[in-house]
Amino acid sequence: MRSRLHLCVPAFAVTLLAGSVLAGNPLVSDQTDTVGLGTPHASLETTFGTEFMTGGGAAGDFDNDGDLDLFIIGGSASTDHLYINDGTGHFTDEAAAWGVDRAHQGSGAAVGDFNNDGWLDLMVTSLGTPTQARTDWSVLYKNNGDGTFTDVTATAGVGEGNNTFLADAFSPVFGDYDLDGDLDLAVAGWYGGSALYRNNGDGTFTDVTLTALDIDITGVSGVRGFAPRFVDMDGDRYPEILFVADFETSKYFRNNGDGTFTNLTPGNGTGLDSNGMGNTFGDYNNDGIFDWYVTSRIGTNGIPGPGASGNMLYMGTATPHVFVEDSINRGVNFGFWGWGAVSLDIDHDGDEDIFATNGFSSSGHTMTPSRMYLNDGSANFVDIASECGMSDAGQGRGVVHGDFDGDGDQEIVLIQARQKHVYYRNELSGSDINAITLDFNTSGVSDLAPNGFGTRVELTSVSGSQLRYMDGGSNYLSTSELSVHFGLGSDESADLTIKWANGDVTHLSGVAPGRYTITALSCPADLNGDGNLNFFDVSSFLTMFQNEHPQGDMNGDGEFNFFDVSAFLVLYQAGCP
């Protein structure tokens, strides 16, 4: 599916990427100050301490205006930032107006509509201790839908005195692990406060850490947690918990489908990382099986060894939940001190690349640049960061990606500790912006989580197949845009199979490049997803038909004509079950 080779790709990569066409464009440019993200993370720490490990954020459309906003942790010497997008990829910090301008030892952030009201809420974690001021506790913010947030930490059941994870929390993440249609919460704690919270469906949570998991992850001697995430690794709809942790304590928890999990580490080939920090996942070789990438420290000489494994790439096999570690052979082992990592098709050639940040400044350690690992389509990678101007050697921590300027490609935001963040604008243009991006509207189906969490999407085109999954992060302290994105290379269209978390399947044929909101439907003619058939569904069909939205192709032949009108009328007349 390869179609192009950008000028920032080094000469030695030409053989690796044989068959590409030289486009003559830079891949990215640093637009941090231009877009309004120039305020640095600021810490009260003057020497090495826990806040040196912090710096995270989350992307989300908090004001529901159709563009992507950005929340960034400010640090103990400043306040958190809520950058509202003006629709063109330029930002204004409105944290004070929204009520989230808090100064604290902030660490991570996650977004998700935990109360199913149609507005993205925000979980913000801190590294305070139980004896510190209340402002250093983690906070669950409810989006009021009017340009403000409300702190509902205590009433939601994740407040002070409920669990000590709120006092030592790193990455939070939302996900519907029990498939009941609402978002649960996992939080990683390095000092022993890791926790799994089940959403009760009424705006409150219950701590199920000790009953759901078959090992205790809450003790200091147990799991030194940095980054959890929910991902359905075996295709049975129930998401596993991939739990990245320090000091060889990373865990792979299989979801048993009954509200409990089984620790499969290390017998399934994972958990080999010595000091797991961040992570990402993807189907890097396009074989229909997800792989898992974990960042971890490596020795100063670049040679893996005890306590310094380097980054690990766990390649999925045909046997569910069994992996083969192959990071060295595939070119992604060396990073030195890895933190956040994200998977994205940055060049739209039909495979997922990996951006991973590094950076750790203290006695005996030198700064190491970020890596932009370009995929050859078979999960063999080459680092092009230096040639592309992406080898920032600062205190990189969290990473966020998303289409912030609305032009169809993916930007990268590198969030740093005690330094200015970096906004890499993707410079693809013209025919190079050949991609499909999907958002999900699940509001009309009660047993589906908001924003399509847990949705699995399979793409088939002339060049081959791709696989994506809608999850909420987290890579390290940060979460990215709640969508799935496919580069198409030179292909003009693709077929999509959308496997919803409740078992329903939607097939879409001949989908052209573009961005679409796919609505989960209780019946085929209910195109606005409100559970009723009326004039509004007729209006929705006419709009979809006119705009050639894939869900307006009612007979599924990839074309828009009279036969779709006829098919809609038949379905409308038949009614809903």
MIPAMI-814553 format. One record per residue: y, x negated, z of N, C-alpha, C, CB in turn. Coordinates in steps of 0.2 Angstrom, whole numbers, plus 5000, padded with zeros to 4 digits. Glycine has a CB too. Example, Ala and Ser with C-alpha at 12.3 -4.5 7.8 and 13.67 -1.06 7.14 Angstrom:
BEGIN
497249345039497849385039498449345039497849435045;498949365035499549325036500049365039499749305029;
END
This chain:
BEGIN
499449965000500050005000500649965000500050055006;500649895000501149855000501649854994500949785001;502249854994502749864989503249814988502949934989;503449784994504049744993504049684998504649784995;504449634997504449575002505249565002504049514999;505449565009506149555010506349485010506349595016;506949465009507249405009507049365015507949395007;507049395021506949365027506249345028507249405033;505749365024505149335025505049265022504649385021;504749225027504749155025504249135019504549115031;504449085016504049065010503249065011504249005007;503049035017502349035018502049095019502248995024;502449155019502149215020501949255013502549265024;502249225008502149255001501349265000502449214996;500949215001500249215000499949275004499949155001;500149275010499849325015500049395012500149315022;500649405009500849475007500849475000501549485010;500349444997500349444989500349514987499649414987;500649524981500749594978501349634980500149634980;501749604984502349634986502849614981502649614993;503449654980503949644976504549624980504149714972;504949574978505549554981506049604980505749484978;506349624986506849674985507549644986506749724991;507649594989508249554989508749584994508549564982;508449614999508849645005508649615011508749715005;509149595016508949575023508649635026509549555027;508149625031507749675034508149715039507149645037;508549675043508949705049509649665049508549705055;510049695053510649665055510849685062511249675050;511149635066511349645072512049685072511449575076;512049745075512649795074512749815081512449855070;512649775086512749795093513449815095512549735098;513849775094514549795095514849845091515049735095;514649845084514849895080514749965082514649885073;514149975084513850045086514050065093513150055085;514350015097514550035104514150025109514750105104;513649975109513149965114513249895117512449965111;513849865117514049805119514049785127514649785116;513949845131513949835138513349805141514149895142;513349745144512749715146512449745153512849635147;511849725154511549735160511849695165510749735159;511949715171512249675176511949685183513049695177;511749625186511349625192511749585198510749585191;511649605204511949575209511549505211511949615215;510949505209510549445210510849385207509849455208;510949325210511149265207510649215206511749235212;510049225210509449185209508849225207509349145215;508349195205507749235203507549285209507149185202;507449345206507249395211506849455207507749425215;506749505210506349565206506749595201506149615211;507449595201507849625196507849585190508549635199;507649515190507549475184507049505179507349405186;506649555182506049585178506249645175505449585182;506849675176507049735174507549745168507449775180;507549795166507949815160507649855155508149745156;507749925156507349975151507850025149506749995155;507550075145507950125143507450175139508450105138;507750225136507350285133507750315128507050335138;507450335122507850365117507650445117507650335110;508150485116507950555116508550595113507750585122;508450655111509050695109509250745115508850745102;509650715119509750745125510150805125510050705130;510650815120511050865119510850915113511750845117;510250905110509950945105510350955099509751015109;510750905097511150915091510850885085511850885093;510250865086509850835080509950765078510150875074;510250725083510250655082509950615089510950625080;509850555088509550525094510050485098509050475091;509950505105510450475110510050415113510650525115;510350385118510050325121510250315128510150265117;509750315133509850295140509650225141509550345144;510150185145509950115146510150105154510350065142;509650075157509750055164510350005164509150025167;510750015169511349975170511249915175511950015173;510849915180510749865185511149875191510949795181;511049835196511349845203512049835203510949805208;512349795198513049775198513449815193513149705196;513149865190513449915186513149985187513449885178;513250025182512950095182512550105176513450145183;512050155176511650175171512150205165511150225173;511850195159512250215153511850275149512450155149;512250325147511950375143512450375137511950445146;512150345131512550335125512350395121512350275122;512850435120512750495115512950485108513250555118;512550495104512650485097513050535093511950485093;513550505089513950555085513650575079514650515084;513050565078512750585072512650535066513050645069;513050475067513050425062512750355065513750415059;512550355071512250295074512750265078511950255068;513350295080513850265084513850305091514550265081;513950265096513750295103514450285107513250255106;514450335112514950335117514550355124515450395116;514750305129514450315135514750375139514550245139;514250425140514450485143514050495150514450545139;513850445153513450445159513750485164513150375161;514450465165514750495171514850575170515450465171;514950595164515050665163514350705164515350675156;513850665162513150695163512850695170512750665158;513250655174512950645181512350595182512750705183;512350545177511850495178512050425178511350505172;512750415180513050345181512950315188513750355179;512250305189512050275196512050205195511450315198;512250165201512150095202511550085206512750065204;511050055204510450045208510049985205510050115208;509549965208509049915205508549955201508649885211;508849975195508550015190508049975186508950045185;507450005185506949975181506850005174506349965185;506450065174506250095168506450165167505550095168;506350195161506550265160506050295155507250265157;505950365156505550395151505850465150504750405154;505750495144505950565143505350615141506450555137;505550675143505050725142505250795145504350705145;505150845142505350915144504750935149505350965138;504850915156504350925161504351005163504450885167;504851035162504851105164504851155158505451125168;504751135152504651175146505151225144503951215147;505851195145506351245144506751225138506851235150;506451175134506751155127507251105128507051215124;507351075133507851015134507450955137508451035139;507650895134507350835137507550815143507450775132;507150805148507250785155507150705155506850815160;507350675161507350605161507050575168508050575160;506650535168506350505174506650435174505550505174;506950415179507250345180506950315186508050345180;506650255185506350215191506750165194505650195189;506650145200507050095204506550045207507550125208;506849995209506449945213506649935221506549875210;506949985223507149985230506549995235507650045231;506649985241506149995246506250055250506049925250;505750075254505950135258506450135263505250155261;506650075265507150065270507850055267507050005274;507950055260508550045257508950115256508450015250;509450105253509950165252509550215247510550145249;509750275248509450335244509550315236509650395246;510050285235510250275228509750225224510850245227;509350195228508850145225508150175225508850085230;508050235226507450275224507450295217507350335229;506850305215506850335208507050405208506050325205;507250435202507550495201507250535195508350495201;507050595196506850645191507450685189506250685192;507750675183508350715181508150775177508850675178;508350835179508250895175508850905170508150955179;508750915164509250925159509451005160509050915152;510051015161510351085162510551115156510951085167;510551085150510651115144511351125142510351175143;511851095147512551105146512951045146512751155152;512550985145512950925145512950885152513650925143;512450915156512350885163511650875165512750925168;511450835170510850825173510850845180510550755172;510350865183510250875190509650845193510250955192;509750805199509250775202508850825206509550725207;508150825203507650875206507150835209507450925201;507250775211506650735213506250765219506950665215;506650785224506350805230505950875229506850815235;506350925225506050985224505450985219506551035221;505450935215504850925210504250895213505050885204;504350875219503750845223503650775222503150885221;504150735219504050665218504650625222504050645211;504850655228505350635231505250585237505750685234;505750565240505650515246505150545251506350505249;504650505253504150525258503550555255504450575263;503650565249503050595245502550545243503250645239;502850495240502350435238502850375237502050445231;502650315240503050255240503150225233502750205244;502850255228502950225221503650235220502550265216;504050275222504750285221505150235223504950355223;504850185227505250135230505050065227505050125237;504550065222504450005219504150015212503849965223;504550055208504250085202504450045196504450155201;504050025192504249995185504250055180503749935183;503750055175503750095170503550165171503350065164;503850225170503650285170503450315163504150335173;502950365163502750395156502550465157502250345153;502750505153502550575153501950585148503050625151;501450635149500950645145500550705147500450585144;500250745143499850795145499050775146499950855141;498850745151498150725151497650775152498150675157;497850835155497350885156497450945151497450915163;497850935146497950985140498051055142497250975136;498451065147498651125149499351155147498651135157;499651105143500251125140500951105143500251195139;500851065149501451035152501350965153501551075159;501850935154501850855155501750835162502550835152;501250795162501150755168501450685168500350745169;501450655174501850595175501450535178502450605179;501450475175501150415178501750365179500550395173;501650335184502150275186501750215188502650305191;502050165186501750095188502150065193501650045182;501850045198502150005204501849945205502150055210;502249885205501949825206501749805213502549775203;502149835218501949815225501449865228502649825229;501149905224500649945226500750025226500449935233;501350045223501450115222501350145216502250115224;500850125212500650165206500350225208500150125202;500550275203500350345205500250385198500850375209;499850435199499750485194499950555197498950485191;500350595193500550655196500450715190501350655197;500050765193499950815189500450875189499250845191;500650895183501150945183500851015185501550955176;501151055189500851115192501051175187501051125199;501551165182501751215178502351255180501151255176;502551235186503151275189503751235191502851315195;503751175188504251125189504151085195504851165191;503551085197503351035203502750995201503151075209;502550945205502050895203501550895210502250835201;500950875208500450855214500250785213499950905214;500250745218499950675217499150685217500150635224;498950665212498150665211497850595210498050705205;498250545212498050475210497350465213498550425214;497250475219496550465222496050505220496650465230;496150565218495650615216495450605209495850685218;495950585204495850585197495550525195496450595194;495750465198495450395196494950375201496050345196;494450335198493850315201493950255205493250315197;494550225205494750165209495450185212494750105205;495650145218496250155221496750105218496150145228;497250135214497750095211498350085215497950115204;498350115221499050115225499150055230498950185229;498550025231498649965236498949905233498049955239;499249855237499549795234498949755231499849755240;498349755234497849715232497449745226497349705237;497649805224497349835218497649825211497349915219;498149865209498349855203499149845203498249925199;499349785200500049765200500349795194500149685200;500449855194500649895188501349875185500649965189;501349875178501949865174502049925169501949805171;501549945166501649995160501050035159501849955154;501050105161500550145159500750185153500350195165;500250215149500350255144499750305143500550225137;499850365140499350415138499150405131499550485141;498550395129498350395122497650415121498450315119;497550455116496850485115496550425110496950555111;496150385113495950325109495250345105495750275114;494950395107494250415104494250475100493750415109;494850515100494950575095494650635098494550555089;494550635105494250695108494750745111493750685113;495450725109496050765111496250745118495950835111;495850725123496050705130496250635130495450715135;496850625132497150555132496850515137497850555132;496750445136496550395140497250375144496150335137;497150335149497650305152497550225151497750315160;498050195148498050125147498550095151498250105139;498350055156498750035162498749965162498450065168;499349935160499449865159499749845166500049855154;499449785169499649765175499549685176499149795181;499949665180499949595182499349565185500549575186;499249495185498749465188498049485187498849465196;497849495180497249515178496949585181496749465180;497449635182497249695185497449755180497649705191;497549735173497549795168496949835168497749765161;497049895167496449945167496449995161496449985173;495850005159495750055153495350115157495350025147;495750175157495450235161495250285155495850265166;494550295154494350345150494450415153493650335148;494750465149494850535151494150565151495350565147;493950595156493250625156493350705154492950625163;493950725153494050795151494050845156493550815146;493950825163493850875168494350855174493150875171;494950825172495450805176495350735180495450855182;494750705178494650635181494550585176493950645185;494650525178494550465173494050415176495250435173;493750375171493250325173493550255171492550345170;493550215175493750145173493250105169493950105180;493450095163492950055159493049985158492950085152;493549955162493749885162493249845166494449875164;493049785165493149755158492549755153493249685160;492049805155491449805151491549825144491049855154;492149855142492349885135492749835131492649945136;492849775134493149725130493949715131493049735123;494149755136494849755137494949725144495149825137;495549715146495749695153495649615153495249715158;495749585147495649505147496349475148495349485141;496849515148497549485148497649455156498049535146;497849395156497949365163498549395167498049295162;499149405163499749435166500049485162500249375168;499649545161499949595157500549625159499449655157;501049625154501749655155501849715152502249595153;501849715145502049765141501449785136502649755137;501549835132500949855128501249895122500449885131;500849905117500949955112500249965108501449925106;500150015104499550025101499650055094499150085105;499150045090499250075083498550065079499850035079;498550085073497950075069498150025064497650145065;498149955066498449905063498049885056498449845067;497449895056497049885050496849955046496349855051;497150005048497050075044496350085043497450065038;495950085049495250095048495150165052494850045051;495650205054495550265058495350255065495050305054;495450195068495350185075495950145078494650145076;496150175084496750145087496550075090497050185092;497050025090496949965093497549955098497049905088;497449915103497849905109498149835109497549935115;498749825110499149765110499449755117499649755104;499249705121499549695127499949625127499049695133;500549625130500949555130500749525137501649575130;500649465137500449425143500749355142499749425144;500849315148501149255148500549205145501249225155;500849145141500449095139500749025141500349095131;500248975141500548915144501048885140499948865144;501448835143502048815139501848775133502448765144;501248745133501048715127500748755122500448665129;500748825123500448875118499748875118500648855111;499348845123498648855123498448905129498348785124;498048955127497848995132497348965137497449055129;497448995143496948965148497049005154497248895150;496748985160496749025166497449045168496348995172;497549115169498149135171498749135166498449095177;498549115160498949115154498649125148499349045154;498349185147497949205141498349215135497649275143;498949225135499349245130499249315128499149205124;499649345123499549415121498849425119500049425116;498649485120497949505118497949565113497549525124;497549565108497549615103496849645103497749595096;496749695106496049735107495949775101496049775114;495549755096495349795090494849845092495149745085;494949905090494549955091493949955086494850025090;493349975089492749975085492450045083492149925088;491950045079491650105078491350145084491050105073;491150105089490950135095491550155100490450075099;491550215102492150235106492250195112492050305107;492850175113493050145120492750075120492750185125;492550045114492349975114492849935110491549965112;493049875112493549835108493349765108494249845112;493649725103493549655102494249625102493149645095;494349575106494949545107494949495101495049515114;495549495097495549445092496349425090495349485085;496649415095497349395095497549335091497749395101;497149285093497249215090497149215082496849165093;496549245080496449245073496949285069495749275072;497249335072497649385069498449365070497549455071;498549305073499249285073499749305078499449285067;499449345083499949375088499849355095499849455087;499449295096499349275103499949245107498749235103;500249205103500849165106501449205107500949105102;501749205112502349235114502749195119502349305115;502349175123502549135130502649175136503249095129;503149225136503149265142503349335139503649245147;502849375137502949435134503149495138502349455130;503549535136503749595139503649655135504549595142;504149695133504149745129503849735122504749785128;503449785119503249775112503149845109502549745112;503349855103503249925100502949915093503949955099;502649965091502349965084502750015080501549995084;502849985074503250025069503249995062504050025071;503250035057503250015050503949995048502950065045;504149935050504849915049505049915042505049855053;504549895037504749885030504449935026504449815028;504149985029503950045025503450025019504550085021;502949985021502449965016501749995018502349885016;501750035023501150075024500750055030500750085018;500950005034500549985039501049965045500149915038;500749965051501149955057501249885059500849995063;501849865060502049795062502149795069502749775058;502249745072502449735080503049695081501749705083;503449725085504049685088503949675095504749725087;503949615097503749595104504349545107503049565105;504649565113505149525116504849475121505649565118;505149415122505049375127505649355131504649305124;505549315136506149285139506049285147506749325138;506149225150506049225157506349155159505249225159;506949165163507349105164507349095172508049115162;506949045174506949025181506748945181506449065185;506648915187506448845187505848835184506448825194;505848785179505248765175505048805169504648775180;505448855167505348895162505948895157505148975164;505748895151506248895145506248965142506148845140;506848985139506849045135506449035128507549065134;506149095127505749095121505949155116504949095122;506049145110506249205106505849265105506449175099;506049315103505749375102505349365095506149435101;504749405094504349395088504349465084503649385090;504449455078504349515073503749495069504949525069;503149525071502549515068502449565062501949525073;502449535056502349575050501649585048502749545044;501349645047500649655046500549655038500549725048;499949625036499849625029499349685027499449555028;499249725031498949785030498149785032498849805023;497949725034497249715037497349695044496949665033;497849695047497949675054497949605055497449705059;498249565050498349495050499149495050498049455044;499449455054500149455056500449385055500349485062;501149385053501549325052502149345056501549305045;502449295060503049305063503649285059503049265070;504049335057504649335053505349335056504649385047;505249335063505849345067506449295066505749345075;506249235065506749185064507149195057506449115064;506749205052507049215046507449285045506549215040;507249335049507649395049508149405054507149445050;508349345058508849355063508649395069509449375060;508049395071507849435076507549395082507249485074;507649335082507349285087507749275092507149225083;508049335095508449325101508049295107508649395103;508449245110508149205115508349225122508149135113;508649285123508849305129508349325134509449355128;508549365139508149395144507849465141508449405151;507449465136507249525133506749555138506849515127;506749625139506349655143506049725139506649685150;506449775140506149835136506349835129506449895140;506049875125506149885118506049965116505649845113;506549985112506550055110506650055102507150095113;506250095099506450105092506450175090505850075088;506850185084506950255082507450255077507250305088;507550315073508050315068508750345071507750365062;509150295073509750315076510250335072509950255081;510250305065510850325061510550375056511050265057;509950405056509750465052509650445045510250515053;509550385043509450365036508750365034509750305035;508250375039507550375037507150315039507450385030;507450265041507050205043507150195051507250145040;506850145054506850135061507250075063506050125063;507650085068508050035071507650015077508750065073;507849955080507549925086508149905091507149865084;508049935097508549915102508149865107508849975106;508449805108508149765113508549765119508149685110;508249785125508649795131508449725135508349855135;509049695138508949635141509149635149509349585138;508949595152509149585159509649535160508549555164;510249565163510849515165511149495158510649465169;511049525153511349505147511549565142510949455143;511949555137512049605132511449625128512649585128;511349695127510749715123510849705116510649785125;510349715112510449695105510149755101509949635103;510649785096510449835092510349805085511049895092;509649815082509549785076509549845071508849755076;510049855067510049905062509549895056510749925060;509149935054508649925049509049935042508049975049;509049885038509449885032509049905025509749815031;508549935026508149965020508650015017507550005022;508650015010509050065007508750085000509750035006;509050134997508750164991508050184991508850104986;507650154986506950174985506550144991506750154979;506850094995506450065000506350115006506750005002;506850165007506750215012506250265009507450245014;505650255009505150295007504650305012504750255000;504750355016504450365022504450445024504750325028;503950465028503850525031503950525039503250565029;504450565041504450565049504350635051505150535051;503950645056503850715059504050725066503050725058;504450775067504550805074504050865074505250815075;503950885081503550935082503850985087502850915085;503751055084504051105088503451145091504451155084;503251145097502651175100502851235105502251125104;503451255104503751305109503351375109504451315108;503051385103502751455102502051455104502851475095;501751395106501051395108500951375115500651355103;500751415120500851395127500351335129500651455131;499851325126499351275128499551205125498651295127;500051195121500351135119500951115122500451145111;500951045124501451015128502051015123501250945130;502651015126503251005122503350945118503851005127;503650955112503750895107503150875104504150845111;502650905105501950885102501650825105502150865095;501750815111501450765115500650775114501550765122;500350725112499550725111499350745104499350775116;499850745099499650765092499450705088500250805089;498950715085498650665081498750675073497850655082;499050635069499150645063498850595058499950645061;498450615053498150575048498450585041497350595048;498650535038499050535032498550505027499650495032;498550535021498150505015498550515009497450555014;498650455006499050444999498650404994499750415001;498950394989498550354983498350294986499050354977;498750264990498650194992498150184998499250154994;497950245002497550235007497750285013497550165010;497450265019497550315025497950275030496850335027;498250325034498650295040498450345046499350285039;498550325052498450365058499050355063497750345061;499250405066499850405071499650455076500550415068;499950445082499850485088500550495092499350455093;500650555093501350565097501250555104501550635095;501450505107501450495114502150475117500950435116;502250475123502850455126503050385128502950505132;502650335126502750265128502250255134503450255131;502350215138502950165138502650095136503250165145;503150055133502949985131503049935137503349965125;503649935140503849905146504449925148503849825145;504549975153505150005156505450045151505649945158;505250055145505550095140505150135135505950045135;505450195133505050235128505550245122504950305132;505150255116505450265110505550335108505150225105;505850345102505950415099505250455099506150405092;505350515101504750565101504650595094504850625106;504350555090504150575083503650525080504750565078;503350545074502850495071503150475064502150525070;503050415062503350385056502850355052503950345058;502850365045502450335041502850305035501950385038;502750245034503050215027502550225022503150135028;502750235016502350265010502250205005502650325007;502550145006502550095001502850124994501850074999;502550124989502750154982502450224981502550104977;502050244986501850314984502350364985501250334990;502250414980502750474980502650534984502750494973;502050534987501950594992501250574995501850654988;501150625000500550615004500250675007500650565010;499650675008499350735012499350725019498650755009;499450775023499450765031498950815034500150775033;498550785039498150825043498350815050497350805042;498650875053498950875060498450905064499650905060;498250865069497750885074498050895081497150835075;498250955082498550975088498150965094498851045088;498450955100498050935106497650995108498550925112;497751055106497351115108496751125103497751175108;496651085098496051085094496251115087495551125097;496851155087497051175080497251125075497651225081;497151135069497251095064497751125058496651065060;498251085056498651105051498651055045499451105053;498451075039498451035033499051045029497751055029;499350995027499950995022499850955016500550975026;499950975010499750945004500350925001499350985000;500350864997500850844993501550834996500950884987;501550805002502250805006502650745003502050795014;503250765002503750714999504050675004504250744994;504250615003504650575008505250615011504950515005;505350615018505850645021505650655028505950715018;506150695032506050705039505950785040506650685043;505350805043505250875044505050885051504650885040;505250945053505050975060504451025058505551015064;503851005061503251045060503151085066502650995059;503051155065503051205070502251225071503451265069;502051215077501351245079501451315079501151215086;500951345075500951425074500351455077501051435067;500551515080499951555083499651595077500251605088;500051605072499751635066500151615060499751715066;499851615054500151575048500851605046499651585043;500951665047501551695044502151695049501451765042;501951675056502451675061502851605060502151685068;503251595055503551525054504051505058503751535047;504351545062504851525067504451515074505351575068;503851535075503451515081503651555087503551445082;503851615086504051655092503551705094504751685091;502951705091502451755092502551825089502451755100;503051835086503151905083503251895075503851935086;503151945071503251945064503851995063502651965060;504351965060504952005059505351975053505352025065;505951995053506451975048506551895048507152005048;506551875055506651805056506151755052506751785063;505551785052505051745049505151745041504351775050;505351795038505551805031506051755030505751875029;506551755034507151705033506851635034507651725038;506451625038506151555039505751535033505751545045;505351575030505051565024505451545018504551615022;505951585017506451575012506751515012506951635011;506951495018507351425019506851375018507551425027;506251375021505751325020505551315012505051335024;505451375009505351375002505851344998505151444999;506451354999507051334995507151254996507651364997;506951235003507051165004506451125003507251155011;505951155001505251124999505051085006505351074994;505051125011504751105018504051115017505051145024;503651065019502851075018502551135021502551015021;502851165026502551225029502751285025502851235036;503251275020503351335015502851335009504051325013;502451285009501951285004501351325006501651215002;501351395006500951435009500251435007501251505009;500151415000499451414998499151334998499451434991;499551295000499351225001499151184995498751225006;499451194989499351164983499851104982499251204978;500251094986500751044985501351054981500450984983;501351124979501951144974502251204977501651164967;502851214975503251274977503451324971503951244981;503051374971503151424966503051494968502751404960;502951544963502851614965502151624969502751654959;501651584968501051584972501151584979500551544969;501651544981501851534989502151594991502251474990;502551624987502851694989502351744990503451714984;501951744986501351794986500951784992500951794980;500751724993500351704999500651725006500151624999;501351715006501651725012501651805013502351705012;501751845008501751915009501151945011502051945002;500551915008499951935010499851915018499351895006;499951855020499951845027500351885032500051765028;500951895029501451935033501152005034502051935030;500852035029500652105029499952105034500452125022;499652055034499052055038499152055046498551995036;499752025047499952025054499651965058499752085057;499751965065499551915069498951945073500051885073;498451895075497951925079498251935086497351875080;
END
